Amino acid sequence: MLRRRLAIAVVALALLPVSAYGADSSTATTDTQTAVPATTTSTQASAGALPQFTISSLVTRMSVERLITKRAAALRLPSALGEIALNEDGSTLWAHNPELQLMPASTMKIVTTTVALEHLGANWRPHTTVRFDTATSTLALVGGGDPQLTKAQLTTLARQAVDTLTAQGLTPSRIVIDDSLFPTPTLQPGVPASWIPVEERPVRALVVDGQRVPDSGLAAGKVFRTILAGMGVHAPFAGREVSAGETIASIAGYTLRSAIQHMLLVSDNDTAEMLFRLSALASGRTASWADARTTALETLASLGVDTATVRLVDGSGLSHNNRLTAATLAQLLHLDLARPRTAILPTLLPRAGRTGTLWYRYTTAPSKCVRGRLYAKTGSLEQVVTLAGYAPAPQGRWRPFAILVNGVQPNEYVRWKTRLAIDTVAAAIGGC
């Protein structure tokens, strides 16, 4: 029977163009390396012609497709389900309702990551500064949109400011904060007011130690004032205003890469919304919700993503009004591998059974076979469970995939079973 199937496959191959097949020339369905596979090998990192196929690669892909189909058919998931797995060359390996518009939950952060890397670059650093207005003797802490600003960094900034003031014989009469880089916060559509600041704080350009409070700018200002008091500056804190004067102190934050990795590993909504705004500013627009959405959509379109079925409301995926298709997410994941600024994406995602929101998953059969070798972003809302990322392929390459499930019963046991089912399919995409 096997010989007959192979003979049929050979005849079929002879009748079709070489470009109908992908790059894999290995007979193995999995690899054993635990490090992140290189993203620049073979045509996966290029947009040129496809490589030659081999009979073994065809058999491998046929077996993987059958495995995915078998696993997916055995799972009892809601009908509001979109799934797709791509070959290393971007062609479709397997799909089920890939064009269905669904809530992506936090897999939306893959979009936010791509847009931020394209506009800012992985090594970009935000700057928090201090200005002094001699006309009013006002000392202002100015937010630069740093999502990872720490109290230790703020202390260093305060010391710089005090040293400059002392050297110039200046004494502040009041302390203010200026977080006008972002507009006054408003609630994005599709997010219940009760979720703020529990799930996400109002989006401001100044925050210290990631405090999830109603007003992170004022909270940062009070911390700054306390630090200054410890250094002998006892001016009162006078709230928020647009600053004037010259910059007397500045500190560079951690890199964008650091912020993105934190956001993806723990699924941090606050960092996502700040990066959503910063990308808009980098594109020459304002940091409003509308301009951030426009920036994201235009960026996706410029990369070659079909945005006809895309509805972006925010950068975190918290809104119930967001819509993506599994096909769009998988296409974006594939395109990211071929671009210099975004090719690092696999190294930033949670690692199955090892890090972030995947550390406790992929620990039992049959999904544990890809533990440490699958990288993906999770997503979760009341009735939404999603996963999108990269499954391992032979020769250190990737199979981009996206699985979006909506309509899940709001029951933690059901949600847990849904995650297990998704992990089982993702492992099959990885060939085991």
Secondary structure, 3 states (H helix, E strand, C coil): CHHHHHHHHHHHHHCCCHHHCCCCCCCCCCCCCCCCCCCCCHHHHCCCCCCCCCHHHHHHHHHHHHHHHHHHHHCCCCCCEEEEEECCCCCEEEEECCCCCECCHHHHHHHHHHHHHHHHCCCCCCEEEEEEECCCCEEEEECCCCCCCCHHHHHHHHHHHHHHHHHHCCCCCEEEEECCCCCCCCCCCCCCHHHCCCCCCCCCCCCCCCCCCCCHHHHHHHHHHHHHHHCCCCCCEEEECCCCCEEEEEEECCCHHHHHHHHHHHCCHHHHHHHHHHHHHHCCCCCCHHHHHHHHHHHHHHHCCCCCCCECCCCCCCCCCCEECHHHHHHHHHHHHCCCCCCCHHHHCCECCCCHHHCCCCCCCCHHHHCCCCEEEEEEECCEEEEEEEEEEHHHEEEEEEEEEECCCCCHHHHHHHHHHHHHHHHHHCCC
